[in-house]
Each structure stands twice: as structure tokens, then as C-alpha cells.
Amino acid sequence: MSVSYIPFEFPGVPQVGCAFQTRGGGVSLGEYGGGNIAFTVQDNPDHVIANRRSLLADLRPQGMTAWAELMQVHGDVMVFEPAAVACETAVTAEGDGMGTARPGLGLLIKTADCQPILVAHKSGKYIAAMHAGWRGNRCDFPVTGVARFCERYGLEPRDLVAVRGPSLGPGRAEFVNFDREWGEPYLPWFDADSKTMDLWGLTRHQLERAGLPTRSIYGLDLCTASNNGQFFSYRCARQSGRQASLVWIKA
């Protein structure tokens, strides 16, 4: 059964495609039931490969011929012009963001509550993808990642568009050790009564600080923990699969 995904296209940038995978479809079973695409969890590798092949096959007609990915480590490293990775291959290169000008190469971010942030230049010639867990927000990765992307390709942040995919919503992002993990500068996004963080709002603020116009920042406001039947969520199950978020320049 084909894996399922939500397509997204930036208004005015038809050369760039985006896809946010859900957990539906696929052949994985049990805790990983659905379309898990990560080798790093304890899923059957044959099932993972089948899910990955299915996703790539479904997106090929939309101009994505291959994808690149990284071993995500909750940091702030950007990798530019990464090599394509085969569906059967587990990656070892580390990093949490990528950028490319290569048509047909998808940039794949794996998540199960963290925020996938997909970025495109309005010309449709340059794209980037970032993985932002709460530690990524804490180290300002949305800001520094955009800055490095612009520096690499000679771009202006005002000419970028970005979309944040399904991830842990404001009502479920609980941090009982706020003072130790975040601190006073992040109080505007913290609700003391529920001890939850508005990570969506924080990411929007950080992208605005990076120089993106407010109207150029989009979000799929779907909480992975509140919709665990539709998305993998680490907060709901420690033994959880991962879904893919992809951005590509259409070949």
C-alpha cells in the first residue's frame, strides 16, 4: 500500500514542490505501523526500504528523481549540495539542515514531533530544509540556518518563503523544567499554567528575525501528538516511526 502524504506548493513558486508524509499506508507493523521511513528505529529494515521506495515512486512524477538526507543530531549544522542517498541506504553523515540548487534532488527531513522547516527562494532555483527539535529552537537554528543558506547562494532573506510542517503543537509541548531548559528569554512562548511551549510561534518569530517577511511564512498547524493516528509522535510512543518532509526543485 502506498505511503500517504500532504502536498504543498508555495504560492507563486510553482517550480518547487513540497510533501509532508503522514503515517498512513506503508507496510510497517506494530509501533511503527504505517509508512515509517527511518532505519534508526527498531523497525524491520525490509519494511523501511519498501516504504521509502513507495514514497520516492509516488513523487517521481512530480519532478523529484532522488533525495538526500542526514543523520539528524539536534544541532545546527547545514550541509550544502549533499549527495543523493539510495532508498536502501542508511546515512551516516551528520547534520540538521541541507541546501541545494540541483533540480530533482529532494531534501528529506525525518520527524516524529520535531519541526520540519522547508525553504525556497522565490526564483525557484534554490531550496533548503531544516530539522528543528526544541534544541534546534534553543540554539537559534532557524536563524543561523537561513543565514548560511543565503550566504552560500548569495540570496536575500526577504526573497525566501518557508513552511513549517506537522509537529508538536502548543497544547502538547510540555516542558516541566522550563527554567533549566529554556530560561527567561523564552517566556513569551511559555504558558506557566500548562507548562507548555508554543514552538510553532517561536519558529515563526525566529524566521522573522532571520529576515523572512511575515506573509512569506506558512505553517501546517497539525499537532503530531494530538493526531497520533495520522502522524508518528515520539511523545506518544518512545518506539515510534518517523515521517518524511521533502522539498525539491522540479526536474
MIMISE-879757 format. One record per atom (N, C-alpha, C, O): x, y, z; residue in one letter. Coordinates in steps of 0.02 Angstrom, whole numbers, padded with zeros to 5 digits, always signed. Example, Ala and Ser with C-alpha at 12.3 -4.5 7.8 and 13.67 -1.06 7.14 Angstrom:
<nodes>
+00660-00284+00390A+00615-00225+00390A+00660-00165+00390A+00712-00166+00423A+00642-00112+00354S+00684-00053+00357S+00645+00002+00394S+00670+00057+00402S
</nodes>
This chain:
<nodes>
+00042-00060+00000M+00000+00000+00000M+00044+00062+00000M+00090+00067+00041M+00031+00109-00044S+00072+00169-00049S+00069+00210+00015S+00018+00213+00048S+00125+00240+00033V+00125+00286+00090V+00085+00348+00071V+00078+00364+00012V+00060+00382+00121S+00019+00441+00108S+00058+00504+00127S+00104+00502+00168S+00039+00560+00097Y+00073+00623+00111Y+00026+00681+00094Y-00023+00674+00058Y+00044+00739+00121I+00008+00801+00108I+00051+00843+00061I+00106+00863+00081I+00027+00858+00000P+00067+00900-00044P+00060+00974-00025P+00009+00995+00002P+00112+01012-00040F+00111+01085-00027F+00151+01119-00082F+00204+01095-00102F+00126+01176-00105E+00162+01215-00155E+00161+01288-00132E+00108+01316-00116E+00220+01320-00132F+00224+01390-00113F+00187+01433-00164F+00199+01425-00224F+00143+01478-00143P+00110+01522-00190P+00161+01562-00231P+00205+01594-00203P+00154+01560-00297G+00198+01598-00340G+00264+01565-00355G+00306+01594-00389G+00275+01504-00328V+00338+01469-00340V+00321+01398-00365V+00334+01349-00330V+00293+01392-00424P+00271+01326-00448P+00329+01279-00465P+00318+01219-00474P+00390+01306-00469Q+00448+01263-00485Q+00468+01219-00427Q+00507+01172-00436Q+00443+01233-00367V+00464+01197-00307V+00405+01157-00280V+00349+01182-00272V+00419+01094-00264G+00369+01051-00234G+00386+01034-00162G+00445+01032-00144G+00335+01022-00121C+00344+01001-00052C+00296+00944-00037C+00242+00941-00066C+00314+00900+00007A+00271+00845+00029A+00284+00831+00102A+00341+00825+00124A+00229+00825+00141F+00234+00808+00211F+00200+00740+00220F+00139+00734+00216F+00241+00689+00232Q+00215+00621+00239Q+00174+00614+00302Q+00190+00644+00354Q+00122+00573+00299T+00086+00552+00358T+00106+00479+00372T+00145+00450+00334T+00080+00450+00426R+00099+00380+00440R+00055+00330+00403R+00067+00270+00406R+00005+00354+00367G-00041+00310+00332G-00008+00272+00275G+00042+00294+00247G-00037+00215+00259G-00010+00172+00206G+00053+00137+00230G+00064+00129+00290G+00093+00116+00183G+00155+00082+00202G+00143+00011+00226G+00087-00013+00229G+00198-00023+00244V+00194-00093+00263V+00221-00107+00333V+00221-00165+00354V+00243-00057+00370S+00269-00068+00437S+00213-00089+00484S+00155-00075+00472S+00232-00125+00538L+00183-00154+00584L+00196-00131+00655L+00248-00102+00671L+00148-00145+00699G+00156-00132+00770G+00165-00059+00785G+00129-00016+00760G+00215-00044+00829E+00227+00026+00848E+00245+00070+00788E+00235+00130+00789E+00272+00038+00737Y+00292+00075+00677Y+00239+00071+00622Y+00253+00087+00564Y+00180+00049+00641G+00127+00037+00593G+00116+00096+00546G+00104+00152+00568G+00119+00082+00481G+00112+00134+00431G+00174+00139+00389G+00205+00089+00371G+00193+00201+00373G+00246+00213+00325G+00313+00235+00353G+00345+00279+00323G+00335+00208+00409N+00399+00227+00438N+00455+00225+00386N+00462+00176+00350N+00495+00280+00382I+00549+00283+00332I+00618+00287+00364I+00667+00302+00330I+00623+00275+00430A+00687+00282+00465A+00717+00215+00482A+00683+00171+00508A+00781+00207+00466F+00818+00147+00484F+00841+00148+00557F+00859+00097+00585F+00839+00206+00589T+00868+00215+00655T+00823+00190+00711T+00845+00186+00768T+00761+00172+00695V+00717+00142+00745V+00720+00066+00735V+00753+00042+00689V+00685+00028+00778Q+00691-00045+00776Q+00641-00078+00729Q+00619-00134+00742Q+00624-00045+00676D+00578-00072+00627D+00614-00123+00583D+00676-00123+00578D+00576-00166+00551N+00603-00214+00504N+00634-00176+00445N+00598-00140+00411N+00699-00184+00431P+00731-00147+00377P+00698-00157+00309P+00696-00111+00268P+00672-00217+00296D+00638-00229+00233D+00575-00187+00226D+00559-00163+00172D+00541-00177+00282H+00481-00135+00281H+00500-00062+00269H+00467-00026+00232H+00555-00040+00302V+00578+00029+00293V+00595+00041+00219V+00575+00092+00191V+00632-00005+00189I+00651+00003+00118I+00589+00005+00074I+00585+00046+00028I+00540-00038+00087A+00479-00038+00047A+00442+00029+00053A+00418+00056+00003A+00439+00056+00113N+00406+00121+00123N+00443+00177+00086N+00411+00221+00056N+00509+00176+00090R+00549+00227+00058R+00542+00223-00019R+00535+00274-00052R+00543+00163-00045R+00535+00155-00117R+00466+00179-00140R+00459+00210-00193R+00416+00165-00100S+00348+00186-00117S+00343+00262-00119S+00313+00289-00165S+00372+00295-00069L+00368+00368-00067L+00404+00399-00126L+00378+00445-00158L+00464+00374-00142L+00502+00401-00198L+00465+00390-00264L+00462+00434-00306L+00436+00331-00272A+00400+00316-00334A+00339+00362-00342A+00325+00384-00398A+00305+00378-00288D+00247+00422-00292D+00266+00493-00309D+00226+00529-00341D+00326+00515-00290L+00346+00584-00301L+00385+00594-00366L+00394+00651-00388L+00408+00541-00396R+00445+00547-00460R+00405+00584-00513R+00433+00627-00547R+00340+00569-00523P+00302+00605-00574P+00296+00680-00561P+00279+00719-00606P+00312+00701-00500Q+00309+00772-00482Q+00377+00805-00486Q+00386+00862-00463Q+00425+00771-00517G+00489+00802-00531G+00543+00791-00480G+00594+00825-00482G+00534+00743-00434M+00587+00726-00386M+00616+00659-00405M+00582+00608-00400M+00677+00657-00425T+00708+00596-00452T+00750+00558-00400T+00765+00499-00409T+00770+00592-00346A+00810+00561-00293A+00805+00606-00232A+00778+00661-00236A+00832+00582-00175W+00833+00626-00117W+00899+00620-00079W+00936+00572-00086W+00911+00671-00038A+00968+00672+00007A+00941+00676+00078A+00887+00703+00090A+00978+00649+00125E+00959+00653+00196E+01021+00648+00239E+01075+00632+00215E+01013+00663+00304L+01068+00663+00351L+01048+00624+00414L+00989+00613+00427L+01098+00604+00452M+01087+00578+00519M+01076+00639+00564M+01124+00675+00580M+01015+00652+00584Q+00998+00713+00620Q+01017+00706+00693Q+01005+00655+00725Q+01049+00759+00719V+01077+00755+00787V+01056+00812+00832V+01087+00824+00884V+01003+00848+00813H+00977+00903+00853H+01028+00959+00862H+01036+00987+00916H+01064+00974+00808G+01113+01027+00809G+01095+01083+00760G+01037+01096+00747G+01148+01115+00733D+01136+01172+00689D+01182+01171+00627D+01196+01222+00597D+01204+01111+00608V+01248+01104+00551V+01208+01102+00486V+01160+01064+00480V+01228+01144+00437M+01200+01144+00370M+01248+01110+00322M+01308+01123+00325M+01222+01067+00279V+01262+01033+00228V+01236+01056+00160V+01176+01051+00146V+01281+01082+00117F+01260+01107+00052F+01280+01059-00004F+01333+01028-00003F+01235+01055-00052E+01242+01009-00109E+01258+00938-00087E+01308+00909-00107E+01214+00911-00044P+01226+00842-00020P+01216+00792-00077P+01182+00806-00126P+01247+00734-00070A+01240+00681-00119A+01173+00645-00110A+01146+00642-00055A+01147+00619-00165A+01086+00580-00162A+01099+00515-00123A+01155+00488-00123A+01047+00491-00089V+01051+00431-00049V+01001+00380-00075V+00943+00398-00088V+01022+00319-00084A+00977+00266-00109A+00927+00247-00055A+00940+00253+00005A+00868+00224-00077C+00816+00203-00031C+00839+00147+00016C+00814+00141+00071C+00887+00108-00006E+00910+00051+00032E+00968+00068+00080E+00992+00024+00116E+00989+00132+00081T+01049+00151+00117T+01033+00190+00180T+00994+00238+00178T+01063+00171+00236A+01059+00209+00298A+01116+00260+00298A+01174+00242+00289A+01100+00323+00309V+01151+00376+00306V+01193+00378+00369V+01171+00356+00423V+01254+00404+00362T+01299+00413+00419T+01321+00486+00427T+01341+00506+00482T+01318+00525+00374A+01338+00596+00379A+01289+00633+00424A+01228+00627+00417A+01317+00673+00471E+01276+00706+00520E+01260+00779+00500E+01299+00811+00465E+01204+00803+00524G+01183+00872+00512G+01109+00878+00520G+01073+00827+00523G+01084+00940+00523D+01012+00951+00532D+00983+00997+00480D+00924+01016+00485D+01022+01016+00430G+00996+01057+00377G+01034+01046+00313G+01093+01029+00314G+01000+01057+00257M+01031+01049+00191M+01008+01105+00145M+00955+01135+00155M+01048+01118+00094G+01029+01165+00042G+01055+01141-00025G+01107+01109-00028G+01019+01157-00079T+01040+01135-00145T+01011+01181-00199T+00961+01215-00189T+01044+01180-00256A+01018+01211-00317A+01008+01159-00371A+00997+01176-00429A+01011+01096-00353R+01007+01041-00401R+00935+01021-00415R+00901+00998-00369R+00910+01030-00474P+00841+01009-00490P+00834+00933-00482P+00879+00895-00498P+00776+00913-00456G+00760+00843-00450G+00783+00811-00385G+00760+00756-00368G+00826+00844-00346L+00851+00816-00284L+00808+00839-00225L+00807+00899-00209L+00773+00793-00194G+00734+00810-00136G+00778+00814-00074G+00825+00776-00067G+00761+00859-00029L+00795+00864+00035L+00747+00837+00087L+00693+00865+00098L+00766+00782+00120L+00721+00744+00163L+00738+00756+00236L+00795+00748+00258L+00687+00776+00274I+00692+00786+00346I+00647+00733+00379I+00590+00724+00359I+00674+00699+00430K+00637+00647+00466K+00614+00675+00533K+00653+00705+00570K+00549+00665+00549T+00524+00691+00612T+00473+00644+00644T+00444+00601+00610T+00463+00654+00710A+00409+00621+00746A+00391+00666+00805A+00389+00643+00862A+00380+00729+00793D+00361+00784+00839D+00403+00847+00824D+00378+00902+00832D+00466+00838+00804C+00507+00897+00788C+00479+00933+00727C+00436+00906+00691C+00503+00994+00716Q+00477+01035+00662Q+00519+01027+00599Q+00579+01039+00600Q+00487+01008+00543P+00521+01012+00479P+00509+01081+00448P+00451+01102+00442P+00562+01116+00430I+00556+01183+00401I+00584+01180+00330I+00643+01167+00320I+00541+01192+00281L+00560+01190+00211L+00562+01260+00183L+00516+01300+00195L+00615+01277+00146V+00627+01345+00124V+00641+01346+00049V+00673+01300+00023V+00617+01398+00015A+00632+01405-00056A+00644+01478-00072A+00615+01523-00041A+00687+01491-00121H+00695+01558-00149H+00640+01570-00199H+00620+01523-00234H+00615+01631-00203K+00558+01645-00247K+00573+01634-00320K+00527+01628-00361K+00637+01630-00338S+00655+01614-00407S+00642+01540-00424S+00640+01522-00482S+00635+01499-00372G+00628+01427-00381G+00693+01391-00396G+00692+01332-00414G+00749+01425-00387K+00814+01396-00405K+00854+01370-00345K+00905+01337-00355K+00833+01385-00285Y+00870+01365-00225Y+00821+01343-00171Y+00768+01374-00163Y+00838+01290-00136I+00796+01265-00082I+00838+01245-00022I+00898+01233-00028I+00805+01242+00035A+00838+01218+00096A+00787+01182+00139A+00726+01192+00131A+00811+01139+00183A+00768+01103+00230A+00804+01098+00296A+00864+01085+00299A+00766+01108+00351M+00796+01106+00417M+00753+01064+00464M+00692+01062+00459M+00787+01030+00509H+00756+00991+00562H+00765+01029+00627H+00822+01040+00650H+00710+01050+00658A+00714+01090+00719A+00674+01057+00775A+00613+01065+00780A+00709+01019+00817G+00680+00998+00880G+00684+01058+00928G+00706+01112+00909G+00663+01048+00990W+00665+01105+01036W+00737+01129+01047W+00748+01188+01059W+00785+01083+01042R+00855+01105+01049R+00876+01146+00989R+00918+01191+00995R+00847+01132+00930G+00861+01173+00871G+00834+01243+00880G+00867+01292+00862G+00774+01250+00909N+00749+01316+00925N+00793+01350+00977N+00807+01410+00973N+00813+01310+01026R+00852+01338+01082R+00920+01366+01058R+00946+01414+01086R+00948+01336+01005C+01012+01360+00979C+01003+01406+00918C+01051+01420+00882C+00941+01429+00907D+00926+01478+00854D+00938+01451+00784D+00956+01489+00739D+00930+01386+00774F+00944+01357+00709F+00902+01387+00652F+00929+01396+00597F+00838+01403+00662P+00801+01435+00607P+00834+01500+00583P+00830+01518+00524P+00867+01535+00629V+00900+01597+00611V+00967+01584+00577V+00980+01610+00522V+01009+01543+00608T+01075+01531+00580T+01072+01490+00516T+01113+01499+00470T+01024+01444+00512G+01018+01404+00451G+01000+01446+00391G+01028+01437+00337G+00953+01492+00400V+00934+01538+00346V+00994+01581+00326V+01006+01592+00267V+01030+01606+00376A+01088+01649+00361A+01140+01612+00320A+01167+01641+00273A+01155+01550+00337R+01205+01512+00299R+01180+01495+00229R+01219+01496+00182R+01116+01480+00223F+01086+01466+00158F+01093+01528+00113F+01113+01522+00055F+01077+01586+00139C+01082+01647+00099C+01155+01663+00082C+01169+01683+00025C+01199+01653+00129E+01270+01667+00117E+01298+01621+00062E+01336+01642+00020E+01279+01557+00064R+01305+01508+00017R+01285+01525-00055R+01326+01519-00101R+01222+01547-00065Y+01197+01557-00133Y+01188+01630-00152Y+01161+01645-00205Y+01209+01676-00109G+01204+01747-00124G+01132+01771-00127G+01113+01808-00172G+01092+01751-00078L+01021+01767-00077L+01005+01819-00022L+01045+01830+00023L+00947+01850-00029E+00921+01895+00023E+00863+01860+00059E+00820+01831+00026E+00862+01862+00125P+00808+01829+00162P+00739+01853+00143P+00690+01815+00146P+00733+01916+00123R+00667+01942+00104R+00639+01908+00042R+00579+01914+00028R+00681+01873+00005D+00659+01839-00055D+00646+01764-00044D+00640+01726-00092D+00643+01743+00019L+00630+01673+00035L+00558+01662+00057L+00525+01708+00082L+00535+01601+00048V+00471+01579+00077V+00486+01516+00117V+00533+01479+00102V+00446+01504+00169A+00458+01446+00213A+00392+01417+00235A+00342+01452+00242A+00393+01352+00248V+00334+01319+00276V+00357+01271+00330V+00405+01234+00322V+00322+01273+00387R+00335+01227+00442R+00283+01172+00441R+00223+01185+00438R+00305+01110+00442G+00260+01053+00435G+00230+01029+00501G+00245+01058+00554G+00189+00977+00498P+00159+00948+00559P+00211+00932+00611P+00265+00905+00596P+00196+00948+00673S+00244+00941+00727S+00208+00951+00793S+00147+00958+00794S+00245+00951+00848L+00215+00955+00915L+00182+01023+00925L+00216+01075+00922L+00117+01023+00936G+00079+01085+00942G+00085+01118+01010G+00110+01088+01057G+00062+01181+01016P+00069+01219+01078P+00036+01186+01138P+00059+01195+01195P-00017+01148+01128G-00051+01116+01184G-00018+01053+01210G-00037+01028+01262G+00031+01027+01173R+00062+00963+01192R+00137+00968+01204R+00168+00919+01225R+00166+01026+01192A+00239+01034+01201A+00255+01052+01273A+00270+01109+01289A+00250+01001+01317E+00259+01012+01389E+00333+01013+01408E+00372+00970+01386E+00352+01063+01449F+00420+01068+01474F+00416+01084+01549F+00407+01142+01568F+00423+01032+01590V+00416+01042+01662V+00478+01073+01693V+00477+01097+01749V+00534+01072+01655N+00596+01103+01679N+00613+01164+01637N+00669+01171+01612N+00564+01208+01630F+00572+01266+01586F+00632+01309+01606F+00671+01329+01562F+00641+01323+01670D+00695+01367+01691D+00763+01339+01671D+00808+01377+01652D+00771+01274+01675R+00835+01243+01658R+00844+01234+01583R+00899+01243+01557R+00790+01217+01549E+00795+01201+01478E+00787+01261+01432E+00813+01262+01376E+00752+01312+01456W+00739+01371+01413W+00764+01435+01445W+00813+01464+01423W+00730+01458+01497G+00751+01519+01531G+00710+01579+01510G+00667+01576+01466G+00723+01634+01544E+00682+01695+01538E+00672+01721+01467E+00617+01744+01452E+00722+01720+01423P+00710+01747+01356P+00653+01713+01317P+00627+01741+01269P+00633+01654+01339Y+00582+01617+01302Y+00514+01618+01337Y+00468+01582+01318Y+00507+01660+01388L+00443+01666+01424L+00384+01685+01379L+00329+01662+01391L+00394+01727+01327P+00336+01745+01284P+00302+01685+01252P+00244+01689+01232P+00337+01628+01247W+00308+01570+01213W+00291+01514+01263W+00274+01458+01243W+00295+01529+01328F+00283+01479+01380F+00219+01495+01418F+00208+01552+01438F+00178+01444+01427D+00118+01451+01468D+00131+01417+01535D+00138+01356+01539D+00136+01457+01587A+00156+01431+01653A+00104+01384+01682A+00122+01338+01719A+00040+01395+01667D-00012+01352+01696D-00008+01281+01668D-00011+01232+01706D+00000+01275+01603S+00003+01208+01572S+00074+01183+01563S+00085+01125+01546S+00122+01228+01575K+00194+01212+01566K+00209+01189+01494K+00247+01143+01482K+00177+01223+01447T+00187+01206+01376T+00217+01265+01338T+00207+01323+01356T+00254+01248+01285M+00287+01297+01243M+00252+01300+01175M+00233+01249+01146M+00244+01361+01150D+00219+01371+01082D+00279+01370+01035D+00305+01422+01016D+00300+01310+01017L+00358+01304+00973L+00343+01329+00903L+00388+01353+00868L+00280+01323+00881W+00262+01350+00815W+00272+01425+00814W+00301+01452+00766W+00248+01459+00866G+00256+01532+00869G+00329+01552+00874G+00350+01602+00845G+00368+01514+00912L+00439+01529+00919L+00475+01522+00852L+00516+01565+00835L+00460+01470+00815T+00492+01461+00750T+00473+01517+00702T+00516+01542+00665T+00410+01537+00702R+00390+01594+00660R+00430+01656+00678R+00454+01692+00635R+00435+01669+00744H+00473+01727+00767H+00546+01723+00744H+00575+01773+00723H+00576+01664+00748Q+00646+01656+00728Q+00655+01665+00653Q+00704+01694+00632Q+00608+01641+00614L+00612+01651+00541L+00604+01726+00524L+00636+01751+00478L+00561+01760+00561E+00555+01833+00551E+00619+01868+00569E+00641+01914+00534E+00651+01847+00624R+00716+01876+00643R+00768+01862+00590R+00813+01903+00580R+00762+01805+00557A+00809+01788+00503A+00801+01833+00442A+00844+01834+00399A+00745+01869+00438G+00734+01915+00384G+00678+01898+00336G+00665+01935+00289G+00643+01842+00348L+00587+01824+00305L+00527+01868+00321L+00512+01880+00379L+00492+01893+00270P+00431+01931+00282P+00378+01886+00315P+00374+01827+00300P+00338+01915+00359T+00287+01877+00395T+00241+01841+00346T+00222+01783+00358T+00222+01874+00293R+00174+01845+00246R+00205+01789+00204R+00169+01755+00167R+00270+01780+00208S+00305+01727+00171S+00317+01665+00212S+00351+01618+00190S+00290+01663+00273I+00299+01607+00319I+00233+01570+00326I+00183+01599+00348I+00233+01506+00308Y+00173+01465+00311Y+00181+01410+00363Y+00237+01395+00383Y+00125+01381+00383G+00128+01327+00431G+00070+01278+00423G+00013+01299+00412G+00084+01214+00428L+00032+01164+00431L+00020+01149+00505L+00056+01111+00536L-00031+01180+00532D-00044+01177+00604D-00079+01112+00623D-00137+01111+00642D-00042+01058+00616L-00066+00991+00634L-00019+00964+00687L+00040+00954+00675L-00046+00951+00747C-00005+00926+00802C+00004+00851+00796C-00044+00813+00794C+00066+00829+00794T+00081+00758+00786T+00059+00718+00847T+00038+00661+00840T+00065+00746+00907A+00045+00709+00967A-00030+00705+00974A-00056+00654+00997A-00066+00757+00955S-00138+00757+00959S-00170+00716+00903S-00229+00698+00908S-00132+00703+00851N-00157+00665+00793N-00112+00605+00781N-00088+00594+00725N-00101+00565+00834N-00054+00510+00830N-00076+00455+00782N-00035+00415+00760N-00140+00452+00766G-00163+00405+00717G-00143+00425+00646G-00140+00383+00601G-00130+00490+00636Q-00111+00515+00570Q-00036+00526+00563Q-00010+00524+00508Q-00002+00538+00620F+00069+00553+00618F+00106+00513+00672F+00077+00496+00724F+00169+00498+00660F+00211+00469+00712F+00226+00523+00764F+00237+00581+00747F+00227+00503+00827S+00240+00550+00881S+00282+00517+00935S+00260+00468+00966S+00341+00543+00947Y+00385+00517+00999Y+00357+00530+01069Y+00369+00491+01115Y+00320+00585+01076R+00289+00599+01141R+00236+00547+01158R+00224+00533+01217R+00205+00519+01108C+00153+00469+01120C+00181+00399+01128C+00154+00358+01165C+00236+00384+01094A+00265+00317+01097A+00340+00322+01084A+00361+00343+01031A+00380+00303+01134R+00452+00306+01126R+00476+00262+01068R+00523+00280+01033R+00443+00206+01057Q+00457+00164+00999Q+00411+00188+00943Q+00356+00161+00933Q+00434+00237+00908S+00393+00269+00857S+00430+00272+00791S+00492+00275+00789S+00393+00270+00737G+00423+00279+00671G+00438+00352+00658G+00428+00395+00701G+00460+00366+00598R+00474+00435+00576R+00441+00446+00508R+00439+00402+00466R+00415+00507+00499Q+00388+00525+00434Q+00434+00575+00400Q+00474+00608+00432Q+00429+00578+00335A+00473+00620+00294A+00439+00685+00275A+00378+00687+00263A+00477+00738+00274S+00456+00801+00243S+00508+00817+00190S+00568+00813+00202S+00484+00835+00130L+00529+00843+00072L+00515+00907+00035L+00457+00928+00028L+00568+00938+00011V+00563+00995-00034V+00611+00982-00093V+00666+00957-00083V+00589+01000-00153W+00631+00988-00212W+00616+01039-00267W+00561+01065-00272W+00667+01051-00309I+00658+01091-00369I+00637+01042-00424I+00673+00994-00438I+00581+01054-00454K+00553+01006-00501K+00598+00999-00562K+00616+01048-00594K+00615+00936-00577A+00659+00922-00634A+00619+00928-00698A+00646+00918-00753A
</nodes>
